[in-house]
Amino acid sequence: MPASMFTDAYRALVKCLVEARREAGISQTELGRRMGKGQKFISVVETGVRRLDIVEFIEWTRALDLDPVAALTTVLARIERT
């Protein structure tokens, strides 16, 4: 079984997060600042080098002014289409 960060489902999660950040017009640097982390943290998550846990997912979505449940629903819908 592959590590979950290399599955299609995990890639869908990251893709949704990247798209949400870009649609909000927020740079990696700004998102990192909002989360109390550096730009490198955002970069390594978005490139799949580092795995994001559920608490960080919630922080990430809230930093983008998104509802975490709605964001997760979007991710689940994308996963189900693949």
Biopython code that builds the backbone (N, CA, C, O; Angstrom):
import numpy as np
from Bio.PDB.StructureBuilder import StructureBuilder

atoms = [
    (1, "MET", "N", (0.844, -1.178, 0.000)),
    (1, "MET", "CA", (0.000, 0.000, 0.000)),
    (1, "MET", "C", (0.894, 1.248, 0.000)),
    (1, "MET", "O", (1.813, 1.341, 0.813)),
    (2, "PRO", "N", (0.637, 2.203, -0.896)),
    (2, "PRO", "CA", (1.465, 3.410, -0.944)),
    (2, "PRO", "C", (1.188, 4.313, 0.248)),
    (2, "PRO", "O", (0.102, 4.294, 0.827)),
    (3, "ALA", "N", (2.200, 5.109, 0.604)),
    (3, "ALA", "CA", (1.991, 6.112, 1.645)),
    (3, "ALA", "C", (0.863, 7.022, 1.196)),
    (3, "ALA", "O", (0.769, 7.361, 0.017)),
    (4, "SER", "N", (-0.004, 7.424, 2.136)),
    (4, "SER", "CA", (-1.204, 8.163, 1.756)),
    (4, "SER", "C", (-0.920, 9.493, 1.086)),
    (4, "SER", "O", (-1.761, 10.007, 0.348)),
    (5, "MET", "N", (0.259, 10.061, 1.334)),
    (5, "MET", "CA", (0.540, 11.344, 0.686)),
    (5, "MET", "C", (0.867, 11.179, -0.799)),
    (5, "MET", "O", (0.994, 12.165, -1.525)),
    (6, "PHE", "N", (1.004, 9.932, -1.244)),
    (6, "PHE", "CA", (1.285, 9.700, -2.649)),
    (6, "PHE", "C", (0.083, 9.109, -3.380)),
    (6, "PHE", "O", (0.198, 8.693, -4.533)),
    (7, "THR", "N", (-1.050, 9.071, -2.723)),
    (7, "THR", "CA", (-2.259, 8.555, -3.358)),
    (7, "THR", "C", (-2.943, 9.654, -4.154)),
    (7, "THR", "O", (-2.677, 10.842, -3.971)),
    (8, "ASP", "N", (-3.830, 9.225, -5.040)),
    (8, "ASP", "CA", (-4.622, 10.200, -5.797)),
    (8, "ASP", "C", (-5.458, 11.059, -4.858)),
    (8, "ASP", "O", (-5.657, 12.248, -5.106)),
    (9, "ALA", "N", (-5.949, 10.453, -3.778)),
    (9, "ALA", "CA", (-6.772, 11.200, -2.824)),
    (9, "ALA", "C", (-5.976, 12.312, -2.154)),
    (9, "ALA", "O", (-6.476, 13.428, -2.011)),
    (10, "TYR", "N", (-4.751, 12.026, -1.744)),
    (10, "TYR", "CA", (-3.955, 13.068, -1.094)),
    (10, "TYR", "C", (-3.582, 14.162, -2.095)),
    (10, "TYR", "O", (-3.576, 15.347, -1.761)),
    (11, "ARG", "N", (-3.273, 13.752, -3.318)),
    (11, "ARG", "CA", (-2.957, 14.755, -4.345)),
    (11, "ARG", "C", (-4.172, 15.654, -4.605)),
    (11, "ARG", "O", (-4.018, 16.849, -4.857)),
    (12, "ALA", "N", (-5.372, 15.079, -4.545)),
    (12, "ALA", "CA", (-6.590, 15.882, -4.722)),
    (12, "ALA", "C", (-6.734, 16.891, -3.591)),
    (12, "ALA", "O", (-7.123, 18.037, -3.819)),
    (13, "LEU", "N", (-6.421, 16.468, -2.377)),
    (13, "LEU", "CA", (-6.472, 17.374, -1.226)),
    (13, "LEU", "C", (-5.536, 18.556, -1.435)),
    (13, "LEU", "O", (-5.937, 19.710, -1.283)),
    (14, "VAL", "N", (-4.297, 18.264, -1.783)),
    (14, "VAL", "CA", (-3.310, 19.332, -1.969)),
    (14, "VAL", "C", (-3.710, 20.242, -3.119)),
    (14, "VAL", "O", (-3.566, 21.461, -3.031)),
    (15, "LYS", "N", (-4.210, 19.656, -4.193)),
    (15, "LYS", "CA", (-4.632, 20.468, -5.338)),
    (15, "LYS", "C", (-5.742, 21.433, -4.933)),
    (15, "LYS", "O", (-5.726, 22.597, -5.333)),
    (16, "CYS", "N", (-6.694, 20.962, -4.152)),
    (16, "CYS", "CA", (-7.774, 21.837, -3.680)),
    (16, "CYS", "C", (-7.226, 22.982, -2.825)),
    (16, "CYS", "O", (-7.673, 24.122, -2.951)),
    (17, "LEU", "N", (-6.269, 22.681, -1.968)),
    (17, "LEU", "CA", (-5.699, 23.717, -1.101)),
    (17, "LEU", "C", (-4.926, 24.755, -1.907)),
    (17, "LEU", "O", (-5.022, 25.954, -1.644)),
    (18, "VAL", "N", (-4.168, 24.292, -2.878)),
    (18, "VAL", "CA", (-3.414, 25.218, -3.737)),
    (18, "VAL", "C", (-4.384, 26.100, -4.514)),
    (18, "VAL", "O", (-4.207, 27.316, -4.579)),
    (19, "GLU", "N", (-5.403, 25.490, -5.099)),
    (19, "GLU", "CA", (-6.390, 26.262, -5.868)),
    (19, "GLU", "C", (-7.100, 27.283, -4.988)),
    (19, "GLU", "O", (-7.332, 28.414, -5.413)),
    (20, "ALA", "N", (-7.441, 26.897, -3.779)),
    (20, "ALA", "CA", (-8.120, 27.828, -2.868)),
    (20, "ALA", "C", (-7.220, 29.010, -2.533)),
    (20, "ALA", "O", (-7.676, 30.153, -2.489)),
    (21, "ARG", "N", (-5.955, 28.734, -2.300)),
    (21, "ARG", "CA", (-5.014, 29.819, -1.985)),
    (21, "ARG", "C", (-4.888, 30.768, -3.168)),
    (21, "ARG", "O", (-4.937, 31.988, -3.010)),
    (22, "ARG", "N", (-4.728, 30.196, -4.345)),
    (22, "ARG", "CA", (-4.571, 31.033, -5.541)),
    (22, "ARG", "C", (-5.836, 31.826, -5.845)),
    (22, "ARG", "O", (-5.764, 33.003, -6.197)),
    (23, "GLU", "N", (-7.001, 31.181, -5.709)),
    (23, "GLU", "CA", (-8.270, 31.885, -5.951)),
    (23, "GLU", "C", (-8.466, 33.039, -4.976)),
    (23, "GLU", "O", (-9.093, 34.045, -5.311)),
    (24, "ALA", "N", (-7.927, 32.889, -3.766)),
    (24, "ALA", "CA", (-8.017, 33.960, -2.771)),
    (24, "ALA", "C", (-6.996, 35.065, -3.044)),
    (24, "ALA", "O", (-7.025, 36.118, -2.407)),
    (25, "GLY", "N", (-6.094, 34.816, -3.996)),
    (25, "GLY", "CA", (-5.070, 35.816, -4.320)),
    (25, "GLY", "C", (-4.031, 35.968, -3.224)),
    (25, "GLY", "O", (-3.480, 37.051, -3.025)),
    (26, "ILE", "N", (-3.767, 34.884, -2.518)),
    (26, "ILE", "CA", (-2.837, 34.928, -1.379)),
    (26, "ILE", "C", (-1.567, 34.174, -1.744)),
    (26, "ILE", "O", (-1.623, 33.053, -2.249)),
    (27, "SER", "N", (-0.442, 34.787, -1.490)),
    (27, "SER", "CA", (0.842, 34.150, -1.765)),
    (27, "SER", "C", (1.155, 33.106, -0.695)),
    (27, "SER", "O", (0.538, 33.084, 0.370)),
    (28, "GLN", "N", (2.114, 32.253, -0.996)),
    (28, "GLN", "CA", (2.580, 31.294, 0.003)),
    (28, "GLN", "C", (3.113, 32.026, 1.237)),
    (28, "GLN", "O", (2.884, 31.600, 2.368)),
    (29, "THR", "N", (3.806, 33.101, 1.013)),
    (29, "THR", "CA", (4.368, 33.880, 2.119)),
    (29, "THR", "C", (3.271, 34.422, 3.017)),
    (29, "THR", "O", (3.366, 34.333, 4.241)),
    (30, "GLU", "N", (2.226, 34.984, 2.413)),
    (30, "GLU", "CA", (1.127, 35.544, 3.199)),
    (30, "GLU", "C", (0.362, 34.447, 3.936)),
    (30, "GLU", "O", (-0.005, 34.628, 5.097)),
    (31, "LEU", "N", (0.121, 33.329, 3.288)),
    (31, "LEU", "CA", (-0.571, 32.234, 3.959)),
    (31, "LEU", "C", (0.253, 31.741, 5.148)),
    (31, "LEU", "O", (-0.285, 31.507, 6.230)),
    (32, "GLY", "N", (1.542, 31.589, 4.942)),
    (32, "GLY", "CA", (2.415, 31.184, 6.036)),
    (32, "GLY", "C", (2.347, 32.164, 7.197)),
    (32, "GLY", "O", (2.295, 31.758, 8.358)),
    (33, "ARG", "N", (2.348, 33.445, 6.885)),
    (33, "ARG", "CA", (2.272, 34.476, 7.934)),
    (33, "ARG", "C", (0.962, 34.333, 8.697)),
    (33, "ARG", "O", (0.946, 34.393, 9.926)),
    (34, "ARG", "N", (-0.129, 34.146, 7.974)),
    (34, "ARG", "CA", (-1.438, 34.012, 8.626)),
    (34, "ARG", "C", (-1.504, 32.784, 9.533)),
    (34, "ARG", "O", (-2.236, 32.768, 10.523)),
    (35, "MET", "N", (-0.735, 31.765, 9.184)),
    (35, "MET", "CA", (-0.732, 30.530, 9.964)),
    (35, "MET", "C", (0.348, 30.517, 11.045)),
    (35, "MET", "O", (0.437, 29.576, 11.834)),
    (36, "GLY", "N", (1.161, 31.563, 11.071)),
    (36, "GLY", "CA", (2.260, 31.595, 12.038)),
    (36, "GLY", "C", (3.403, 30.679, 11.636)),
    (36, "GLY", "O", (4.150, 30.193, 12.485)),
    (37, "LYS", "N", (3.532, 30.448, 10.344)),
    (37, "LYS", "CA", (4.576, 29.578, 9.807)),
    (37, "LYS", "C", (5.277, 30.316, 8.676)),
    (37, "LYS", "O", (4.844, 31.397, 8.277)),
    (38, "GLY", "N", (6.329, 29.756, 8.172)),
    (38, "GLY", "CA", (7.057, 30.379, 7.076)),
    (38, "GLY", "C", (6.547, 29.939, 5.718)),
    (38, "GLY", "O", (5.750, 29.007, 5.611)),
    (39, "GLN", "N", (7.014, 30.617, 4.687)),
    (39, "GLN", "CA", (6.651, 30.276, 3.310)),
    (39, "GLN", "C", (7.103, 28.868, 2.971)),
    (39, "GLN", "O", (6.432, 28.162, 2.218)),
    (40, "LYS", "N", (8.234, 28.456, 3.522)),
    (40, "LYS", "CA", (8.753, 27.125, 3.213)),
    (40, "LYS", "C", (7.772, 26.030, 3.644)),
    (40, "LYS", "O", (7.632, 25.023, 2.950)),
    (41, "PHE", "N", (7.097, 26.213, 4.775)),
    (41, "PHE", "CA", (6.097, 25.247, 5.226)),
    (41, "PHE", "C", (5.020, 25.080, 4.170)),
    (41, "PHE", "O", (4.641, 23.958, 3.832)),
    (42, "ILE", "N", (4.532, 26.184, 3.654)),
    (42, "ILE", "CA", (3.474, 26.135, 2.637)),
    (42, "ILE", "C", (4.000, 25.430, 1.391)),
    (42, "ILE", "O", (3.315, 24.583, 0.817)),
    (43, "SER", "N", (5.195, 25.775, 0.980)),
    (43, "SER", "CA", (5.793, 25.185, -0.208)),
    (43, "SER", "C", (5.952, 23.670, -0.092)),
    (43, "SER", "O", (5.605, 22.939, -1.019)),
    (44, "VAL", "N", (6.471, 23.199, 1.033)),
    (44, "VAL", "CA", (6.707, 21.752, 1.155)),
    (44, "VAL", "C", (5.399, 20.972, 1.237)),
    (44, "VAL", "O", (5.344, 19.813, 0.826)),
    (45, "VAL", "N", (4.351, 21.593, 1.764)),
    (45, "VAL", "CA", (3.050, 20.933, 1.751)),
    (45, "VAL", "C", (2.504, 20.901, 0.322)),
    (45, "VAL", "O", (2.041, 19.863, -0.151)),
    (46, "GLU", "N", (2.562, 22.043, -0.355)),
    (46, "GLU", "CA", (1.995, 22.130, -1.703)),
    (46, "GLU", "C", (2.744, 21.279, -2.720)),
    (46, "GLU", "O", (2.158, 20.871, -3.723)),
    (47, "THR", "N", (4.006, 21.005, -2.491)),
    (47, "THR", "CA", (4.777, 20.166, -3.416)),
    (47, "THR", "C", (4.776, 18.701, -3.008)),
    (47, "THR", "O", (5.371, 17.866, -3.690)),
    (48, "GLY", "N", (4.113, 18.381, -1.901)),
    (48, "GLY", "CA", (4.005, 16.994, -1.483)),
    (48, "GLY", "C", (5.179, 16.455, -0.710)),
    (48, "GLY", "O", (5.259, 15.249, -0.477)),
    (49, "VAL", "N", (6.097, 17.316, -0.305)),
    (49, "VAL", "CA", (7.252, 16.879, 0.478)),
    (49, "VAL", "C", (6.850, 16.606, 1.923)),
    (49, "VAL", "O", (7.367, 15.689, 2.561)),
    (50, "ARG", "N", (5.932, 17.406, 2.423)),
    (50, "ARG", "CA", (5.481, 17.273, 3.815)),
    (50, "ARG", "C", (3.984, 17.032, 3.844)),
    (50, "ARG", "O", (3.221, 17.644, 3.095)),
    (51, "ARG", "N", (3.590, 16.146, 4.706)),
    (51, "ARG", "CA", (2.177, 15.805, 4.876)),
    (51, "ARG", "C", (1.499, 16.813, 5.804)),
    (51, "ARG", "O", (2.101, 17.295, 6.764)),
    (52, "LEU", "N", (0.261, 17.117, 5.507)),
    (52, "LEU", "CA", (-0.538, 18.036, 6.303)),
    (52, "LEU", "C", (-1.453, 17.220, 7.209)),
    (52, "LEU", "O", (-2.143, 16.316, 6.738)),
    (53, "ASP", "N", (-1.466, 17.529, 8.504)),
    (53, "ASP", "CA", (-2.392, 16.806, 9.383)),
    (53, "ASP", "C", (-3.722, 17.559, 9.462)),
    (53, "ASP", "O", (-3.853, 18.662, 8.931)),
    (54, "ILE", "N", (-4.690, 16.961, 10.119)),
    (54, "ILE", "CA", (-6.045, 17.525, 10.133)),
    (54, "ILE", "C", (-6.100, 18.883, 10.831)),
    (54, "ILE", "O", (-6.834, 19.773, 10.402)),
    (55, "VAL", "N", (-5.331, 19.044, 11.898)),
    (55, "VAL", "CA", (-5.319, 20.333, 12.603)),
    (55, "VAL", "C", (-4.727, 21.407, 11.697)),
    (55, "VAL", "O", (-5.225, 22.532, 11.657)),
    (56, "GLU", "N", (-3.668, 21.066, 10.974)),
    (56, "GLU", "CA", (-3.071, 22.024, 10.038)),
    (56, "GLU", "C", (-4.026, 22.326, 8.884)),
    (56, "GLU", "O", (-4.074, 23.455, 8.396)),
    (57, "PHE", "N", (-4.784, 21.324, 8.449)),
    (57, "PHE", "CA", (-5.788, 21.545, 7.407)),
    (57, "PHE", "C", (-6.800, 22.594, 7.868)),
    (57, "PHE", "O", (-7.150, 23.505, 7.118)),
    (58, "ILE", "N", (-7.257, 22.456, 9.092)),
    (58, "ILE", "CA", (-8.211, 23.423, 9.638)),
    (58, "ILE", "C", (-7.581, 24.810, 9.708)),
    (58, "ILE", "O", (-8.218, 25.793, 9.328)),
    (59, "GLU", "N", (-6.344, 24.907, 10.188)),
    (59, "GLU", "CA", (-5.647, 26.199, 10.249)),
    (59, "GLU", "C", (-5.500, 26.791, 8.851)),
    (59, "GLU", "O", (-5.704, 27.988, 8.650)),
    (60, "TRP", "N", (-5.147, 25.945, 7.891)),
    (60, "TRP", "CA", (-4.933, 26.379, 6.506)),
    (60, "TRP", "C", (-6.218, 26.982, 5.943)),
    (60, "TRP", "O", (-6.206, 28.079, 5.385)),
    (61, "THR", "N", (-7.326, 26.258, 6.095)),
    (61, "THR", "CA", (-8.582, 26.751, 5.532)),
    (61, "THR", "C", (-9.048, 28.019, 6.239)),
    (61, "THR", "O", (-9.540, 28.946, 5.596)),
    (62, "ARG", "N", (-8.898, 28.060, 7.535)),
    (62, "ARG", "CA", (-9.304, 29.270, 8.268)),
    (62, "ARG", "C", (-8.432, 30.464, 7.896)),
    (62, "ARG", "O", (-8.916, 31.595, 7.855)),
    (63, "ALA", "N", (-7.152, 30.222, 7.626)),
    (63, "ALA", "CA", (-6.264, 31.309, 7.199)),
    (63, "ALA", "C", (-6.699, 31.868, 5.847)),
    (63, "ALA", "O", (-6.396, 33.013, 5.512)),
    (64, "LEU", "N", (-7.409, 31.051, 5.075)),
    (64, "LEU", "CA", (-7.954, 31.498, 3.788)),
    (64, "LEU", "C", (-9.396, 31.985, 3.918)),
    (64, "LEU", "O", (-10.061, 32.250, 2.916)),
    (65, "ASP", "N", (-9.872, 32.102, 5.148)),
    (65, "ASP", "CA", (-11.252, 32.500, 5.423)),
    (65, "ASP", "C", (-12.264, 31.533, 4.811)),
    (65, "ASP", "O", (-13.316, 31.943, 4.322)),
    (66, "LEU", "N", (-11.925, 30.234, 4.847)),
    (66, "LEU", "CA", (-12.818, 29.198, 4.353)),
    (66, "LEU", "C", (-13.344, 28.373, 5.521)),
    (66, "LEU", "O", (-12.691, 28.241, 6.556)),
    (67, "ASP", "N", (-14.520, 27.832, 5.333)),
    (67, "ASP", "CA", (-15.077, 26.909, 6.308)),
    (67, "ASP", "C", (-14.395, 25.553, 6.098)),
    (67, "ASP", "O", (-14.468, 25.004, 4.999)),
    (68, "PRO", "N", (-13.740, 25.002, 7.117)),
    (68, "PRO", "CA", (-13.036, 23.727, 6.950)),
    (68, "PRO", "C", (-13.955, 22.597, 6.485)),
    (68, "PRO", "O", (-13.536, 21.759, 5.686)),
    (69, "VAL", "N", (-15.184, 22.559, 6.963)),
    (69, "VAL", "CA", (-16.119, 21.499, 6.563)),
    (69, "VAL", "C", (-16.465, 21.635, 5.083)),
    (69, "VAL", "O", (-16.500, 20.643, 4.355)),
    (70, "ALA", "N", (-16.718, 22.848, 4.646)),
    (70, "ALA", "CA", (-17.027, 23.076, 3.229)),
    (70, "ALA", "C", (-15.815, 22.726, 2.363)),
    (70, "ALA", "O", (-15.969, 22.141, 1.291)),
    (71, "ALA", "N", (-14.628, 23.076, 2.816)),
    (71, "ALA", "CA", (-13.414, 22.757, 2.067)),
    (71, "ALA", "C", (-13.233, 21.248, 1.972)),
    (71, "ALA", "O", (-12.882, 20.727, 0.913)),
    (72, "LEU", "N", (-13.469, 20.554, 3.062)),
    (72, "LEU", "CA", (-13.341, 19.100, 3.051)),
    (72, "LEU", "C", (-14.394, 18.460, 2.152)),
    (72, "LEU", "O", (-14.120, 17.459, 1.490)),
    (73, "THR", "N", (-15.581, 19.025, 2.126)),
    (73, "THR", "CA", (-16.629, 18.526, 1.236)),
    (73, "THR", "C", (-16.190, 18.650, -0.221)),
    (73, "THR", "O", (-16.435, 17.749, -1.023)),
    (74, "THR", "N", (-15.552, 19.748, -0.561)),
    (74, "THR", "CA", (-15.024, 19.943, -1.908)),
    (74, "THR", "C", (-13.974, 18.896, -2.233)),
    (74, "THR", "O", (-13.968, 18.326, -3.324)),
    (75, "VAL", "N", (-13.086, 18.647, -1.282)),
    (75, "VAL", "CA", (-12.039, 17.632, -1.479)),
    (75, "VAL", "C", (-12.682, 16.262, -1.671)),
    (75, "VAL", "O", (-12.306, 15.528, -2.586)),
    (76, "LEU", "N", (-13.638, 15.909, -0.830)),
    (76, "LEU", "CA", (-14.288, 14.610, -0.954)),
    (76, "LEU", "C", (-14.990, 14.432, -2.295)),
    (76, "LEU", "O", (-14.942, 13.352, -2.884)),
    (77, "ALA", "N", (-15.634, 15.472, -2.773)),
    (77, "ALA", "CA", (-16.302, 15.410, -4.070)),
    (77, "ALA", "C", (-15.281, 15.171, -5.183)),
    (77, "ALA", "O", (-15.535, 14.400, -6.109)),
    (78, "ARG", "N", (-14.140, 15.825, -5.090)),
    (78, "ARG", "CA", (-13.101, 15.635, -6.101)),
    (78, "ARG", "C", (-12.551, 14.218, -6.043)),
    (78, "ARG", "O", (-12.305, 13.604, -7.081)),
    (79, "ILE", "N", (-12.359, 13.697, -4.844)),
    (79, "ILE", "CA", (-11.843, 12.329, -4.694)),
    (79, "ILE", "C", (-12.819, 11.323, -5.285)),
    (79, "ILE", "O", (-12.417, 10.368, -5.949)),
    (80, "GLU", "N", (-14.087, 11.543, -5.042)),
    (80, "GLU", "CA", (-15.097, 10.610, -5.550)),
    (80, "GLU", "C", (-15.189, 10.615, -7.063)),
    (80, "GLU", "O", (-15.609, 9.625, -7.661)),
    (81, "ARG", "N", (-14.803, 11.713, -7.689)),
    (81, "ARG", "CA", (-14.825, 11.787, -9.159)),
    (81, "ARG", "C", (-13.641, 11.074, -9.795)),
    (81, "ARG", "O", (-13.666, 10.759, -10.985)),
    (82, "THR", "N", (-12.604, 10.820, -9.001)),
    (82, "THR", "CA", (-11.398, 10.187, -9.571)),
    (82, "THR", "C", (-11.455, 8.688, -9.476)),
    (82, "THR", "O", (-10.524, 8.007, -9.907)),
]
sb = StructureBuilder()
sb.init_structure("model")
sb.init_model(0)
sb.init_chain("A")
sb.init_seg("    ")
for serial, (resi, resn, name, xyz) in enumerate(atoms, 1):
    if name == "N":
        sb.init_residue(resn, " ", resi, " ")
    sb.init_atom(name, np.array(xyz, "f"), 0.0, 1.0, " ", f" {name:<3s}", serial, name[0])
structure = sb.get_structure()
